[in-house]
Amino acid sequence: MLNEAQDLLSKGRGVILDATFRRSEDRDHLVGTAARNSVPVMFVECRAGENEVLRRAAAYLSQANLPGK
């Protein structure tokens, strides 16, 4: 996903990435690529409380097509 985003950014195109960038190196690399190509960057951080996270995980697992299900 990052490679494709970098390719699009190098062409001056915008991208929307739905992912977790835990490593600052990944964020920095993406920001650098965007800056070199005059593409603005915006990070949106979404948070949820522990109970909501557990509720969502349980709902996902109950609907997921998991092996042995």
C-alpha positions as CSV (number, residue, x, y, z in Angstrom):
1,M,0.0,0.0,0.0
2,L,2.8,2.4,0.9
3,N,4.6,1.8,-2.4
4,E,1.5,2.5,-4.4
5,A,0.8,5.7,-2.4
6,Q,4.4,6.9,-3.0
7,D,4.0,6.2,-6.7
8,L,0.8,8.3,-6.8
9,L,2.3,11.1,-4.7
10,S,5.4,11.2,-7.0
11,K,3.0,12.0,-9.8
12,G,1.4,14.8,-7.8
13,R,-1.7,12.9,-7.1
14,G,-3.5,12.7,-3.7
15,V,-4.1,9.5,-1.8
16,I,-6.2,8.5,1.2
17,L,-4.7,5.7,3.3
18,D,-6.7,3.8,5.8
19,A,-4.1,2.2,8.0
20,T,-2.2,2.4,11.2
21,F,1.2,4.0,11.0
22,R,2.7,3.1,14.3
23,R,6.2,3.5,13.1
24,S,7.3,7.1,12.9
25,E,9.7,6.1,10.0
26,D,6.7,5.1,7.9
27,R,4.9,8.4,8.6
28,D,8.0,10.4,8.0
29,H,8.8,8.7,4.7
30,L,5.2,9.3,3.4
31,V,5.3,12.9,4.5
32,G,8.7,13.4,2.8
33,T,7.4,12.0,-0.4
34,A,4.3,14.2,-0.3
35,A,6.4,17.3,0.5
36,R,8.8,16.7,-2.4
37,N,5.8,16.6,-4.7
38,S,4.0,19.6,-3.2
39,V,1.1,17.4,-2.0
40,P,-0.4,18.5,1.4
41,V,-0.7,15.9,4.2
42,M,-3.3,15.5,6.8
43,F,-3.5,12.8,9.5
44,V,-6.8,11.9,11.1
45,E,-6.6,10.0,14.3
46,C,-9.7,8.1,15.4
47,R,-10.0,6.9,19.0
48,A,-12.4,4.6,20.8
49,G,-12.7,3.5,24.4
50,E,-11.8,0.0,25.5
51,N,-15.4,-1.1,25.7
52,E,-16.1,0.1,22.2
53,V,-13.0,-1.6,20.8
54,L,-14.0,-4.9,22.4
55,R,-17.5,-4.6,21.1
56,R,-16.3,-3.9,17.6
57,A,-13.8,-6.8,17.7
58,A,-16.5,-9.2,18.9
59,A,-18.9,-8.0,16.2
60,Y,-16.1,-8.4,13.6
61,L,-15.2,-11.9,14.8
62,S,-18.8,-13.0,14.8
63,Q,-19.2,-12.0,11.1
64,A,-15.7,-12.9,9.9
65,N,-15.2,-15.8,7.5
66,L,-12.6,-17.5,9.8
67,P,-11.2,-21.0,9.2
68,G,-13.1,-23.6,11.1
69,K,-16.3,-21.5,11.2
